[in-house]
Amino acid sequence: MSDYTDLDKKQDVHILHSMGYAQELERRMSSFSNFAVSFSIICILSGGINSLAQATSGAGGAAIGIGWPVGCFISLVFAVAMAQISSAYPTAGGLYHWGSILGNRFTGWLTAWFNLLGLVTVLGAINVGTYYFFMGSFGTSYLGLTDTTTVRIVFLVIITGAQALVNHMGIGLTAKLTDFSGYLIFATSIALAAVCLIAAPSYEIGRLFTFANYSGEAGGNVWPSTSGAWVFLVGLLLPIYTITGYDASAHTSEETVKAAESVPRGMVASVLWSALFGYIMLCAFVLMLPNMDDAAKQGWNVFFWAMDSQVNPIVKDILYLAILVSQWLCGLATVTSVSRMIFAFSRDGGLPASKALSKVSPQYRTPVAAIWTGSILSVLFVWFTSLDFMKIGDTPVYTIVVSCTVIFLFFSFAIPITLGLFAWGTSKWDKMGPWNLGEGAFKLFAVLTIISMILIFILGIQPPNGAALYVTVGFLVLTGIVWFGFESRRFKGPPIGAEVAKRQAEIAAAEAAVGESGEK
């Protein structure tokens, strides 16, 4: 980062001080690293593969050829609007800060809880996806493992613990690995696409734009029987659920050089590149399928079925290994994101044991307690919701909560964007960052965000996840009780206005405690 001058650093620190926060974390992430952390969490080799049946057992080829670009555009709408705000307020836990400064204490607190719940549970879901990919690729065939709750939780403890340990040891090491992850995802997705095209029996391009209805038995009961139009709409959950996690660029703002410029670019670029490479990879996979009807019947096993039947075993295992490493790195980046959210919310007293959770290690310059707390909570979430009695009807609570997770994450994106729609040009938001769409473009994307949020909510509570509606409503009721019963009197929110000036002595003491001199 030879182009990062003393003046650049002073500017980054000045912006942070102007928001009332100390430079406790270490700025070791380049612009590419900021992009790579979001690109790694999106990880088309994780969600794009593990959730593939939502398309192949739904509307068939058109769910990829047409549905993937449509769903990616929906995610892009959120990313572009968030990028505008992140440029003005580049701080860790950005969403929480945006929700507070563009709204009030309650909207900031609500945004934080939605985002935090989403991040903790999505970390568990990502690592569960890695577990099932491991079982399908190596665990059963090579190691003779059987899927049990014990095996699953032991696997999660090992890989999540390793992800937390790497994060514990500093952002420098984490950034190097997520940089590598970015290149690995690019290379592996292209290699997988090339292998699929070589193995394809023919190139029926038309199947990418041919609508089918594989709901019910025809699609292995991935979706209950429904209309063709509706099965296409619910199939949009594949790209929408895959292309998320780009808020990581905002969460690592305080560790990124030239954050006001790098963060918004990283956020938007991660979505665009994931959308493009994911489209190439998934279209190639669809073209490789011997028969769409047979593929649909495989349900959630479609990826392994197709690879086993079409691809050379040695080539297949090499690809599997690269995909497995990419999925682990996806979880690694997610630990980074969730820990920075916990850290940021805690330094304003937003969580129990906030003093401990907001403490930064002077040696590693990382929020150690936040890293391990987020990681442990994600494993406990998977364990508790995987118990045999944890069901609503015939659907496991884990499946329902994961569906809610994405709703909660997008809610946390939509709240500050909606507030920004009304705050633009007022005293709450009268200064834009260097990445500036202009008022008209931002407000257009903000309106599209609201429409997209309504669509995501409707799709997210459809069968087999119909109980997600009740879980979401229940969480909202619980949130209201906690806020009005406890937090409304206790929680002060982030420093705003005169409170920022009062914090200057605390800022100097916090920076001295971690050895931050303010020099490059």
C-alpha positions as CSV (number, residue, x, y, z in Angstrom):
1,M,0.0,0.0,0.0
2,S,2.8,2.4,-1.0
3,D,0.2,4.9,-2.3
4,Y,-1.2,5.3,1.2
5,T,0.4,8.5,2.4
6,D,0.5,10.2,5.8
7,L,-2.1,12.6,4.6
8,D,-4.4,9.8,3.6
9,K,-4.1,8.2,7.0
10,K,-4.7,11.5,8.8
11,Q,-7.8,12.0,6.7
12,D,-9.1,8.5,7.6
13,V,-8.4,9.0,11.3
14,H,-10.0,12.5,11.1
15,I,-13.2,11.1,9.7
16,L,-13.3,8.5,12.4
17,H,-12.6,11.1,15.2
18,S,-15.4,13.3,13.7
19,M,-17.8,10.5,14.4
20,G,-16.6,10.1,18.0
21,Y,-14.5,7.0,17.7
22,A,-10.9,6.1,18.3
23,Q,-8.6,4.4,15.7
24,E,-8.3,1.2,17.8
25,L,-8.4,-1.2,14.9
26,E,-5.5,-1.3,12.5
27,R,-5.7,0.0,8.9
28,R,-4.1,-2.9,7.1
29,M,-6.7,-3.6,4.4
30,S,-6.2,-2.3,0.9
31,S,-9.0,-1.4,-1.5
32,F,-8.8,-4.9,-3.0
33,S,-8.9,-6.5,0.5
34,N,-12.0,-4.6,1.3
35,F,-13.6,-5.9,-1.9
36,A,-12.3,-9.4,-1.3
37,V,-13.8,-9.6,2.2
38,S,-17.3,-9.0,0.7
39,F,-16.6,-11.1,-2.4
40,S,-15.5,-14.0,-0.1
41,I,-18.7,-13.8,2.0
42,I,-20.9,-13.7,-1.0
43,C,-18.9,-16.7,-2.3
44,I,-20.7,-18.0,-5.4
45,L,-19.0,-21.4,-4.7
46,S,-20.9,-21.6,-1.4
47,G,-24.5,-20.3,-1.8
48,G,-24.5,-20.7,-5.6
49,I,-23.7,-24.4,-5.3
50,N,-25.3,-25.4,-2.0
51,S,-28.6,-23.7,-2.9
52,L,-28.6,-24.7,-6.5
53,A,-31.7,-26.9,-6.2
54,Q,-33.9,-23.8,-5.6
55,A,-33.5,-23.2,-9.3
56,T,-33.1,-26.7,-10.9
57,S,-36.0,-28.0,-8.9
58,G,-38.0,-24.9,-9.5
59,A,-38.4,-23.2,-12.8
60,G,-35.6,-25.2,-14.4
61,G,-33.1,-23.6,-16.8
62,A,-34.9,-20.3,-16.9
63,A,-34.3,-19.9,-13.1
64,I,-30.6,-19.5,-14.0
65,G,-30.7,-18.0,-17.5
66,I,-33.3,-15.3,-16.5
67,G,-33.7,-15.6,-12.8
68,W,-30.1,-15.2,-11.7
69,P,-29.6,-11.8,-13.4
70,V,-33.0,-10.6,-12.0
71,G,-32.1,-11.7,-8.4
72,C,-28.6,-10.2,-8.7
73,F,-30.1,-6.9,-9.7
74,I,-32.2,-6.9,-6.6
75,S,-29.1,-7.4,-4.4
76,L,-27.3,-4.7,-6.4
77,V,-30.1,-2.2,-5.6
78,F,-29.3,-2.6,-1.9
79,A,-25.5,-2.5,-2.4
80,V,-25.6,0.8,-4.5
81,A,-27.8,2.6,-2.0
82,M,-25.7,1.4,0.9
83,A,-22.5,2.4,-0.9
84,Q,-23.8,6.0,-1.0
85,I,-24.2,6.1,2.8
86,S,-21.0,4.2,3.5
87,S,-19.0,6.8,1.8
88,A,-20.4,9.5,4.1
89,Y,-20.1,7.4,7.2
90,P,-17.2,4.9,6.9
91,T,-17.2,3.2,10.3
92,A,-17.2,-0.3,11.7
93,G,-20.8,-1.6,12.3
94,G,-21.7,0.9,9.6
95,L,-25.4,-0.1,9.3
96,Y,-26.0,0.5,13.0
97,H,-24.3,3.9,12.9
98,W,-26.3,4.9,9.7
99,G,-29.6,3.8,11.2
100,S,-28.9,6.0,14.3
101,I,-27.6,9.1,12.6
102,L,-30.1,9.2,9.8
103,G,-32.9,8.2,12.2
104,N,-32.7,8.0,15.9
105,R,-31.6,5.8,18.8
106,F,-34.4,3.3,18.2
107,T,-33.9,2.9,14.5
108,G,-30.1,2.5,15.0
109,W,-30.7,-0.1,17.8
110,L,-33.2,-2.0,15.6
111,T,-30.9,-2.0,12.7
112,A,-28.1,-3.4,14.9
113,W,-30.2,-6.2,16.2
114,F,-31.5,-7.2,12.8
115,N,-28.0,-7.2,11.4
116,L,-26.4,-8.9,14.3
117,L,-29.0,-11.7,14.4
118,G,-28.6,-12.1,10.7
119,L,-24.8,-12.3,10.8
120,V,-24.6,-14.7,13.7
121,T,-27.1,-17.1,12.1
122,V,-25.7,-16.8,8.6
123,L,-22.3,-17.7,9.9
124,G,-23.8,-20.9,11.3
125,A,-25.6,-21.5,8.0
126,I,-22.5,-20.9,5.9
127,N,-20.5,-23.4,7.9
128,V,-23.4,-25.9,7.9
129,G,-23.3,-25.6,4.1
130,T,-19.6,-26.3,4.2
131,Y,-20.2,-29.4,6.3
132,Y,-22.8,-30.8,3.9
133,F,-20.5,-30.1,0.9
134,F,-17.7,-31.8,2.8
135,M,-19.9,-34.8,3.5
136,G,-21.0,-35.0,-0.1
137,S,-17.5,-34.6,-1.6
138,F,-15.2,-36.4,0.8
139,G,-16.7,-37.2,4.2
140,T,-18.9,-40.1,3.2
141,S,-17.2,-41.5,0.2
142,Y,-13.6,-41.3,1.5
143,L,-13.9,-41.2,5.3
144,G,-17.0,-43.2,5.8
145,L,-18.7,-40.6,8.0
146,T,-22.4,-40.6,8.7
147,D,-24.4,-37.4,9.1
148,T,-25.4,-37.1,12.7
149,T,-25.9,-34.1,15.0
150,T,-22.7,-35.0,16.8
151,V,-20.6,-35.2,13.7
152,R,-22.1,-32.0,12.4
153,I,-21.4,-30.0,15.6
154,V,-17.8,-31.4,16.0
155,F,-17.1,-30.4,12.4
156,L,-18.5,-26.9,13.0
157,V,-16.5,-26.5,16.2
158,I,-13.3,-27.3,14.4
159,I,-13.8,-25.1,11.3
160,T,-15.4,-22.2,13.2
161,G,-12.7,-22.3,15.8
162,A,-10.0,-22.2,13.1
163,Q,-11.8,-19.2,11.5
164,A,-12.0,-17.4,14.9
165,L,-8.3,-18.1,15.6
166,V,-7.1,-16.6,12.3
167,N,-9.3,-13.5,13.0
168,H,-7.9,-13.3,16.5
169,M,-4.3,-13.1,15.2
170,G,-4.8,-9.9,13.3
171,I,-6.4,-8.3,10.3
172,G,-3.2,-8.6,8.4
173,L,-3.4,-12.4,8.3
174,T,-7.1,-12.3,7.7
175,A,-6.8,-9.9,4.8
176,K,-4.1,-12.0,3.2
177,L,-6.4,-15.0,3.3
178,T,-9.4,-13.2,2.1
179,D,-7.3,-11.7,-0.8
180,F,-6.3,-15.3,-1.7
181,S,-10.0,-16.2,-1.4
182,G,-10.9,-13.6,-3.9
183,Y,-8.5,-15.0,-6.5
184,L,-9.4,-18.6,-5.6
185,I,-13.1,-17.9,-6.2
186,F,-12.4,-16.3,-9.6
187,A,-10.1,-19.1,-10.7
188,T,-12.3,-22.0,-9.4
189,S,-15.6,-20.6,-10.8
190,I,-13.9,-20.3,-14.2
191,A,-12.3,-23.7,-14.0
192,L,-15.7,-25.3,-12.9
193,A,-17.4,-23.5,-15.9
194,A,-14.8,-24.8,-18.3
195,V,-15.0,-28.4,-17.0
196,C,-18.8,-28.3,-17.2
197,L,-18.7,-27.0,-20.8
198,I,-16.2,-29.7,-21.8
199,A,-18.3,-32.4,-20.1
200,A,-21.6,-31.1,-21.6
201,P,-23.2,-33.6,-24.0
202,S,-24.4,-30.7,-26.2
203,Y,-24.9,-27.0,-26.0
204,E,-28.7,-26.5,-25.7
205,I,-28.5,-22.7,-25.0
206,G,-32.3,-22.6,-25.2
207,R,-32.7,-24.5,-22.0
208,L,-31.4,-21.5,-20.1
209,F,-34.5,-19.6,-21.2
210,T,-37.0,-22.4,-21.1
211,F,-39.5,-22.2,-18.2
212,A,-40.6,-25.4,-16.4
213,N,-42.5,-26.2,-13.3
214,Y,-40.7,-28.8,-11.2
215,S,-42.5,-28.0,-7.9
216,G,-43.7,-31.0,-5.9
217,E,-42.6,-34.6,-6.7
218,A,-41.0,-33.6,-10.1
219,G,-38.4,-31.6,-8.2
220,G,-37.7,-33.8,-5.3
221,N,-40.1,-31.8,-3.2
222,V,-37.7,-28.9,-2.9
223,W,-40.7,-26.6,-3.4
224,P,-44.3,-27.6,-2.7
225,S,-46.6,-27.9,-5.7
226,T,-47.4,-24.4,-7.0
227,S,-47.9,-22.4,-10.2
228,G,-45.2,-22.0,-12.8
229,A,-45.1,-18.2,-12.3
230,W,-44.8,-18.6,-8.5
231,V,-42.1,-21.2,-8.7
232,F,-40.0,-18.8,-10.8
233,L,-40.4,-16.1,-8.2
234,V,-39.4,-18.2,-5.3
235,G,-36.4,-19.4,-7.4
236,L,-35.1,-15.8,-7.2
237,L,-34.1,-16.7,-3.6
238,L,-31.1,-18.5,-5.1
239,P,-29.3,-15.4,-6.3
240,I,-30.8,-13.1,-3.6
241,Y,-29.6,-15.5,-0.8
242,T,-26.3,-16.0,-2.5
243,I,-25.5,-12.3,-3.2
244,T,-25.6,-11.0,0.3
245,G,-22.9,-10.3,2.9
246,Y,-21.5,-7.2,1.1
247,D,-22.1,-5.2,4.2
248,A,-18.7,-6.7,5.3
249,S,-17.0,-3.9,3.3
250,A,-18.7,-1.4,5.7
251,H,-18.0,-3.4,8.8
252,T,-14.3,-3.3,8.0
253,S,-14.2,0.4,7.2
254,E,-12.0,1.2,10.2
255,E,-9.4,-1.2,8.9
256,T,-9.5,-0.1,5.3
257,V,-7.3,2.6,3.8
258,K,-9.0,5.5,2.1
259,A,-12.3,4.1,3.5
260,A,-14.6,6.7,2.2
261,E,-13.6,5.7,-1.4
262,S,-12.6,2.1,-1.0
263,V,-15.7,0.8,1.0
264,P,-18.4,1.8,-1.5
265,R,-16.4,0.6,-4.4
266,G,-15.7,-2.7,-2.7
267,M,-19.3,-3.2,-1.9
268,V,-20.6,-2.6,-5.4
269,A,-17.8,-4.4,-7.1
270,S,-18.3,-7.5,-5.0
271,V,-21.9,-7.8,-6.1
272,L,-21.1,-7.1,-9.8
273,W,-18.2,-9.6,-10.1
274,S,-20.1,-12.2,-8.1
275,A,-23.1,-11.8,-10.4
276,L,-21.0,-12.1,-13.5
277,F,-18.9,-15.0,-12.5
278,G,-21.8,-16.8,-10.9
279,Y,-23.8,-16.5,-14.1
280,I,-21.0,-17.9,-16.2
281,M,-20.5,-20.8,-13.8
282,L,-24.2,-21.7,-13.3
283,C,-25.1,-21.4,-17.0
284,A,-22.3,-23.8,-17.8
285,F,-23.5,-26.2,-15.1
286,V,-27.1,-26.1,-16.6
287,L,-25.7,-26.8,-20.0
288,M,-23.8,-29.9,-18.6
289,L,-26.9,-31.5,-17.2
290,P,-27.8,-34.6,-19.3
291,N,-31.5,-34.0,-18.8
292,M,-33.4,-31.2,-17.0
293,D,-36.2,-33.6,-15.8
294,D,-33.7,-36.0,-14.3
295,A,-31.7,-33.2,-12.7
296,A,-34.8,-31.7,-11.1
297,K,-35.7,-35.1,-9.5
298,Q,-32.3,-35.1,-7.7
299,G,-33.5,-32.2,-5.5
300,W,-30.8,-30.9,-3.2
301,N,-28.3,-33.5,-4.5
302,V,-28.3,-32.2,-8.0
303,F,-24.7,-30.8,-8.0
304,F,-23.1,-34.0,-6.8
305,W,-25.3,-36.1,-9.1
306,A,-24.3,-34.1,-12.1
307,M,-20.6,-34.0,-11.2
308,D,-20.5,-37.7,-10.5
309,S,-22.2,-38.6,-13.8
310,Q,-20.4,-36.2,-16.1
311,V,-16.9,-35.3,-14.8
312,N,-13.7,-37.2,-14.5
313,P,-13.2,-38.4,-10.9
314,I,-9.7,-36.8,-10.4
315,V,-10.8,-33.5,-12.0
316,K,-13.9,-33.6,-9.9
317,D,-12.0,-34.1,-6.6
318,I,-9.6,-31.3,-7.4
319,L,-12.5,-28.9,-8.0
320,Y,-14.2,-30.2,-4.8
321,L,-11.1,-29.4,-2.8
322,A,-10.9,-25.8,-4.2
323,I,-14.6,-25.3,-3.6
324,L,-14.3,-26.6,0.0
325,V,-11.4,-24.2,0.8
326,S,-13.4,-21.3,-0.7
327,Q,-16.3,-22.2,1.5
328,W,-14.1,-22.2,4.6
329,L,-12.7,-18.9,3.6
330,C,-16.2,-17.6,3.2
331,G,-16.9,-18.5,6.9
332,L,-13.6,-16.8,7.8
333,A,-14.7,-13.5,6.3
334,T,-18.1,-13.8,7.9
335,V,-16.4,-14.1,11.4
336,T,-14.6,-10.8,10.5
337,S,-17.9,-9.2,9.7
338,V,-19.9,-10.4,12.7
339,S,-17.1,-9.6,15.1
340,R,-16.8,-6.0,13.9
341,M,-20.6,-5.6,14.2
342,I,-20.4,-6.8,17.8
343,F,-17.5,-4.6,18.5
344,A,-19.1,-1.5,17.1
345,F,-22.4,-2.0,18.8
346,S,-20.7,-2.8,22.1
347,R,-18.5,0.3,22.2
348,D,-21.8,2.3,22.4
349,G,-23.1,0.0,25.1
350,G,-25.6,-1.8,22.9
351,L,-25.0,-5.4,24.2
352,P,-24.6,-7.2,27.6
353,A,-21.0,-7.2,28.7
354,S,-20.3,-4.4,26.3
355,K,-17.1,-3.3,28.0
356,A,-15.5,-6.7,27.4
357,L,-16.9,-7.1,23.9
358,S,-15.6,-3.7,22.7
359,K,-12.0,-4.3,24.0
360,V,-9.3,-4.4,21.4
361,S,-6.2,-6.5,21.9
362,P,-3.1,-4.2,22.0
363,Q,-1.0,-7.1,20.5
364,Y,-3.3,-8.1,17.6
365,R,-5.4,-5.0,17.3
366,T,-8.5,-7.1,17.0
367,P,-11.7,-7.3,19.1
368,V,-10.8,-10.7,20.5
369,A,-13.9,-11.2,22.8
370,A,-16.2,-10.1,19.9
371,I,-14.6,-12.6,17.6
372,W,-14.9,-15.6,19.9
373,T,-18.4,-14.6,21.1
374,G,-19.8,-14.4,17.6
375,S,-18.2,-17.7,16.6
376,I,-19.5,-19.5,19.7
377,L,-23.0,-18.2,19.3
378,S,-23.1,-19.4,15.7
379,V,-22.2,-22.9,16.7
380,L,-24.7,-22.9,19.6
381,F,-27.4,-21.7,17.2
382,V,-26.8,-24.6,14.9
383,W,-26.6,-27.1,17.8
384,F,-29.8,-25.9,19.5
385,T,-31.9,-25.7,16.4
386,S,-30.7,-29.1,15.1
387,L,-32.1,-31.0,18.1
388,D,-34.7,-33.5,17.3
389,F,-37.6,-31.8,19.1
390,M,-36.8,-28.4,17.5
391,K,-39.4,-28.5,14.8
392,I,-42.5,-26.5,13.8
393,G,-44.7,-29.0,12.2
394,D,-42.5,-31.1,10.0
395,T,-40.0,-28.4,9.3
396,P,-36.8,-28.1,11.4
397,V,-36.5,-24.8,13.3
398,Y,-33.0,-24.4,11.8
399,T,-34.4,-24.3,8.3
400,I,-37.0,-21.7,9.3
401,V,-34.5,-19.5,11.1
402,V,-32.1,-19.5,8.2
403,S,-34.9,-18.3,6.0
404,C,-35.6,-15.6,8.6
405,T,-31.9,-14.8,8.7
406,V,-31.9,-13.4,5.1
407,I,-35.1,-11.4,5.9
408,F,-33.4,-9.9,8.9
409,L,-30.2,-9.1,7.0
410,F,-32.1,-7.3,4.3
411,F,-34.2,-5.5,6.8
412,S,-31.0,-4.2,8.4
413,F,-30.0,-3.0,4.9
414,A,-33.4,-1.4,4.1
415,I,-33.8,0.6,7.4
416,P,-30.9,3.0,6.9
417,I,-31.5,3.3,3.2
418,T,-35.2,4.2,3.8
419,L,-34.1,6.7,6.4
420,G,-31.6,8.2,4.0
421,L,-34.4,8.7,1.5
422,F,-36.0,11.2,3.8
423,A,-32.8,12.5,5.5
424,W,-31.0,13.6,2.3
425,G,-30.3,17.3,2.4
426,T,-31.5,17.7,6.0
427,S,-29.4,18.5,9.0
428,K,-29.1,14.7,9.6
429,W,-27.4,14.2,6.2
430,D,-26.1,17.4,4.7
431,K,-22.6,16.2,3.7
432,M,-22.0,13.4,1.1
433,G,-18.8,11.3,0.8
434,P,-16.6,11.2,-2.3
435,W,-18.6,8.3,-3.7
436,N,-21.8,10.3,-4.6
437,L,-24.6,9.1,-6.9
438,G,-26.5,12.4,-6.6
439,E,-29.9,13.0,-5.0
440,G,-32.0,11.7,-7.9
441,A,-30.1,8.4,-8.4
442,F,-29.9,7.7,-4.7
443,K,-33.6,8.2,-4.1
444,L,-34.4,6.0,-7.1
445,F,-32.4,3.2,-5.6
446,A,-33.9,3.8,-2.2
447,V,-37.4,3.4,-3.6
448,L,-36.3,0.3,-5.4
449,T,-34.9,-1.0,-2.1
450,I,-38.3,-0.6,-0.4
451,I,-40.0,-2.5,-3.3
452,S,-37.3,-5.2,-3.2
453,M,-37.6,-5.6,0.5
454,I,-41.3,-6.2,0.3
455,L,-40.7,-8.9,-2.4
456,I,-37.9,-10.6,-0.4
457,F,-40.2,-10.7,2.7
458,I,-43.1,-12.2,0.7
459,L,-40.8,-14.8,-0.9
460,G,-39.0,-15.6,2.3
461,I,-42.2,-16.7,4.2
462,Q,-43.5,-19.1,1.5
463,P,-43.8,-22.9,2.1
464,P,-41.9,-24.9,3.1
465,N,-40.8,-21.9,5.3
466,G,-44.3,-20.6,6.0
467,A,-43.5,-20.6,9.8
468,A,-40.9,-17.9,9.0
469,L,-43.7,-15.4,9.1
470,Y,-44.5,-16.3,12.7
471,V,-40.9,-16.3,13.8
472,T,-40.3,-12.9,12.2
473,V,-43.4,-11.4,13.8
474,G,-42.5,-13.1,17.1
475,F,-39.0,-11.5,16.9
476,L,-40.5,-8.1,16.2
477,V,-42.8,-8.4,19.2
478,L,-39.9,-9.5,21.4
479,T,-37.8,-6.6,20.1
480,G,-40.5,-4.1,21.0
481,I,-40.7,-5.5,24.5
482,V,-37.0,-5.3,25.0
483,W,-36.8,-1.8,23.6
484,F,-39.7,-0.2,25.5
485,G,-39.1,-2.3,28.6
486,F,-35.4,-1.8,29.0
487,E,-33.3,-0.3,26.2
488,S,-35.2,2.9,25.5
489,R,-34.1,4.3,28.9
490,R,-30.6,2.8,29.0
491,F,-29.2,2.9,25.5
492,K,-27.7,6.2,24.4
493,G,-26.7,5.3,20.9
494,P,-23.6,6.5,19.0
495,P,-22.1,9.9,19.8
496,I,-23.8,12.7,17.8
497,G,-23.3,16.5,17.9
498,A,-21.8,17.8,21.1
499,E,-21.2,14.3,22.4
500,V,-18.5,13.8,19.8
501,A,-16.5,16.7,21.3
502,K,-16.8,15.3,24.8
503,R,-15.2,12.0,23.7
504,Q,-11.9,13.5,22.5
505,A,-10.1,12.6,25.8
506,E,-11.5,9.1,25.7
507,I,-10.4,8.7,22.1
508,A,-6.8,9.7,22.9
509,A,-6.7,7.3,25.8
510,A,-8.2,4.4,23.7
511,E,-5.6,4.9,21.0
512,A,-2.8,5.1,23.5
513,A,-3.9,1.8,25.0
514,V,-3.4,-0.1,21.7
515,G,-0.3,1.8,20.7
516,E,-1.9,3.9,17.9
517,S,0.3,6.9,17.5
518,G,-1.6,8.5,14.6
519,E,1.5,8.2,12.4
520,K,1.8,6.0,9.3
